[in-house]
Amino acid sequence: MSSESNPSNGNPVSGRTNGPGNGIDRMDLGAPGALPGPPAPPSRDYFTADLHLGHRSVMKHSHRTEFMTATDREEFESIRDSGDAEALSRWKPTLDSVHAMDEALLANLNEVVPVDATLWILGDFAMTGSKVMAKKYRDAIRCRDVRMIWGNNDRRHRMKPLFDHCYDAIMIHVAPLRTYTEDEIHFDKELRHAAKTDEWKASVPRAYLSHYAHCVWHRSSKGAYHLYGHSHGNFDSWRDQHMPNALMLDVGVDANDYAPLPWPAIHNRLYEKFVTHPAHVVDHHDGV
């Protein structure tokens, strides 16, 4: 994340010859040999955001009608289609619908994420003022290593004890054998040296994790990915129109069939964009 690189694979559009996850392993990066671009290097990391467990209003704001009772769905669609904004602002689904949403989101998560994986939640985990309920939601996740990127709706003072690692935002290096945070690299002499090598730069993708979508992030013009939430899939059209080359992805449940995304799926999707698009340059950084 702080070291220089020249991402590319010789694509005639981008003119780049090396890229994230497309290089040579060394040291603890894995067995020696070349890593292809897609498929992604092995990883046990999964990413999600914006579950809003226990949140009644998110069901109407994000149109989560799949989880509503038949009566709630009928009422919601009737009020929505009437155009009565005041009535829609007052309306809330029943707790039966909220419980169905909670159960489905947690079931999807547990079905996708292995117990021994690392799950990154990019904010807005649950909407509850109760420590008991917050703990109940966390305990329902079978994955042991769950890491939180704070969102605007997370009650930090209640939720921080539930997670081993919490961050405002963070850059990660996804090496084949394990994932490192920026701090882990900066404060370890051997890792700090390894991260400066061409082998590391070419074979270890980086991703900036934040609850919010950014216009620029560290090395955004040089192949670093950006994963975010908050927008519930509503930012995509603006992003694609105004930042078509940005290597960024909404990992929120509303944009991904209500389930977490595994790292290989993220890497393969963004790497394809990396090799077919010019660098994302929107400020003084020129991408070279």
Residue pairs with C-beta under 8 A, 6 or more apart in sequence:
1 171
1 173
1 182
1 185
1 195
1 206
1 208
1 218
1 219
1 224
2 182
2 186
2 195
2 218
3 195
3 196
3 200
3 201
4 201
4 222
5 18
5 201
5 202
5 219
5 222
5 223
6 16
6 17
6 18
6 222
6 288
7 16
7 18
7 19
7 20
7 222
7 223
7 274
7 279
8 14
8 15
8 16
8 17
8 18
8 19
8 275
9 16
9 17
9 18
9 19
9 22
9 37
9 275
10 16
10 17
11 275
11 276
13 276
13 277
13 278
14 274
14 275
14 276
14 277
14 278
14 279
15 278
16 223
16 274
16 275
16 279
18 201
18 202
19 37
19 202
19 223
19 271
19 274
19 275
20 204
20 205
20 206
20 223
20 224
20 225
20 267
20 271
20 274
21 35
21 37
21 40
21 41
21 174
21 203
21 204
21 205
21 267
21 271
22 35
22 36
22 37
22 202
22 203
22 271
23 34
23 35
23 198
23 199
23 201
23 202
23 203
24 32
24 33
24 34
24 35
24 199
24 202
24 203
25 31
25 32
25 33
25 35
25 176
25 199
25 203
26 32
26 194
26 197
26 199
26 200
26 203
27 194
28 175
28 177
28 178
28 194
29 175
29 176
29 177
29 194
29 199
29 200
29 203
29 204
30 41
30 42
30 175
30 176
30 177
35 41
35 176
35 203
37 271
37 274
37 275
38 267
38 268
38 271
38 272
39 264
39 268
40 174
40 205
40 263
40 264
40 265
40 266
40 267
40 268
40 271
41 174
41 175
41 176
41 203
41 204
41 205
41 267
42 176
42 177
43 174
43 176
43 179
43 262
43 263
43 264
43 267
44 114
44 116
44 117
44 118
44 263
45 117
45 118
45 119
45 120
45 172
45 174
45 179
45 262
45 263
46 112
46 113
46 117
46 118
46 119
46 120
46 143
46 260
46 261
46 262
46 263
47 119
47 120
47 122
47 209
47 227
47 251
47 260
47 261
47 263
47 266
48 109
48 119
48 120
48 121
48 122
48 229
48 251
48 252
48 253
48 256
48 259
48 260
48 261
49 121
49 122
49 123
49 124
49 149
49 151
49 211
49 228
49 229
49 230
49 250
49 251
49 252
49 253
50 58
50 122
50 123
50 124
50 151
50 229
50 230
50 232
50 252
50 253
50 254
51 105
51 109
51 121
51 124
51 125
51 126
51 253
52 58
52 62
52 124
52 126
52 127
52 153
53 101
53 102
53 105
53 106
53 125
53 126
53 127
53 128
53 137
54 98
54 102
54 126
54 127
54 128
54 133
54 137
55 98
55 126
55 127
55 153
56 92
56 93
56 95
56 97
56 98
57 92
58 64
58 127
59 65
59 67
59 68
59 76
59 93
59 97
59 98
59 101
60 76
60 80
60 88
60 91
60 92
60 93
61 232
62 232
62 254
64 101
64 254
65 73
65 76
65 77
66 104
66 258
67 97
67 100
67 101
67 104
68 76
68 93
68 97
68 100
69 93
69 94
69 96
69 97
69 100
71 94
72 93
72 94
72 96
72 97
75 91
76 91
76 93
79 87
79 88
79 91
80 88
102 137
104 258
105 253
105 258
106 137
106 140
106 141
108 253
108 258
108 259
108 260
109 119
109 141
109 143
109 259
109 260
110 140
110 141
110 142
110 143
111 259
112 259
112 260
112 262
113 119
113 141
113 142
113 143
113 260
114 143
115 142
115 143
115 144
116 143
116 144
116 145
117 143
117 145
118 143
118 145
118 146
118 147
118 179
119 141
119 143
119 145
119 146
119 147
119 260
120 147
120 149
120 209
120 227
121 146
121 147
121 148
121 149
122 149
122 151
122 209
122 210
122 211
122 227
122 228
122 229
122 251
122 252
123 148
123 149
123 150
123 151
123 152
123 153
123 154
123 211
123 229
123 230
124 151
124 152
124 153
124 154
124 211
124 229
124 230
125 137
125 148
125 151
125 154
125 159
126 133
126 134
126 137
126 154
126 159
127 153
128 134
128 137
128 155
128 158
129 155
129 158
130 158
131 158
134 155
134 158
134 159
134 162
135 162
138 146
138 159
138 162
138 163
145 164
146 163
146 164
147 163
147 164
147 165
147 166
147 167
148 154
148 159
148 160
148 163
148 165
148 166
148 167
149 166
149 167
149 168
149 169
149 170
149 209
149 210
149 211
150 156
150 166
150 167
150 168
150 211
151 211
151 229
151 230
152 211
152 230
156 166
159 166
160 166
167 209
168 210
169 208
169 209
169 210
169 211
170 181
170 182
170 208
170 209
171 181
171 182
171 206
171 207
171 208
171 209
171 217
171 218
171 224
172 179
172 180
172 181
172 182
172 206
172 207
172 209
173 179
173 180
173 181
173 182
173 185
173 195
173 200
173 204
173 205
173 206
174 204
174 205
174 206
174 207
174 263
174 267
175 203
175 204
176 203
180 191
184 191
185 191
185 192
185 195
186 192
194 200
195 201
195 204
205 223
205 225
205 267
205 271
206 219
206 223
206 224
206 225
207 224
207 225
207 226
207 227
207 266
208 214
208 217
208 218
208 220
208 224
208 225
208 226
208 227
209 227
209 228
210 217
210 226
210 227
210 228
211 228
211 229
211 230
212 228
212 229
212 230
213 226
213 228
213 230
213 231
213 235
213 239
213 248
213 250
214 220
214 226
214 228
214 248
215 243
215 282
216 282
216 283
216 285
217 224
217 226
218 224
220 226
220 246
220 247
220 280
220 285
221 279
221 280
221 281
221 285
221 286
221 287
222 279
222 285
222 287
223 247
223 274
224 247
225 247
225 248
225 249
225 266
225 267
225 270
226 246
226 247
226 248
226 249
227 248
227 249
227 251
227 266
228 248
228 249
228 250
228 251
229 250
229 251
229 252
230 252
231 250
231 252
232 250
232 252
232 254
232 255
233 250
233 252
233 254
233 255
235 250
236 250
236 255
239 246
239 248
243 280
243 282
244 277
245 273
245 277
245 278
245 279
245 280
245 281
246 280
247 270
247 273
247 274
247 280
248 270
249 261
249 266
249 269
249 270
250 256
251 260
251 261
251 266
253 259
278 287
279 286
279 287
279 288
280 287
281 287
